[in-house]
Amino acid sequence: MFGIKDLIVFLILFGANLLQAITGFAGTLISMPPTIKLIGADEAKALLNSIAQISSLMIVCTGFKHINWKEFGKIFVCMIIGMTAGVWIYSHFPLKQLLVAYGMMIVVIALKKLISKNENKKELPQWFMICILLAAGMIHGMFVSGGALLVVYATLVLKDKEEFRATVALIWVTTGFYITIPQALTGGFNSHVLSLLIVGVIPVFAGTFIGTKMVKKISQDLFMNITYILLLLSGIMAIV
């Protein structure tokens, strides 16, 4: 039997995955902070990482032809390296301080992106771009939501919205196994997580279906503005 908190989690999954279907990344960013507060960090990581893989796979299947394979390979390698460090950091430092620092970083990035409309046109040094990807991997290893920094990189190299969402979605499908497999082996998928995952697939599919229909009617400029606003909201939720 599900309680009030579980029902709220299902509502969060619907809304977050509707946005995930539109942008290709926002689902876990939006859902992680409130879900941590509702069911705890460990259960939230196990649930949302699996949900992200399911919803992202749906996006990949419908947008496979738009994937930028060169950028996918670069992002994947850097993310895995960063995630290794992130998993270690998560197990050695207090969760609350990490979450607040993470939220503040996202808020700064989002505000800068919203204010500086022409920033995406600037070329950044290659070493700095690699550092962004490594940092994204570290955040993903800690909170399964490294999308904020990955978006900073992806908006510079993936200019088309379909290419953006399909390539980023494939990253979440593949890197998710790095977290899912250890969680499964160490008993991270307890009965509560499994029940939430099984029933949670329903709002996830509903949100993804509606979002996929909506993305075809959204302009590139509106798409990017939605992306940055979601970053801002996610950062605020992590802080509070």
Salt bridges, closest charged atoms under 4 A:
ASP6 OD1 - HIS192 NE2 2.93
GLU43 OE1 - HIS192 ND1 2.75
GLU71 OE2 - LYS74 NZ 3.77
GLU162 OE1 - ARG165 NH1 3.53
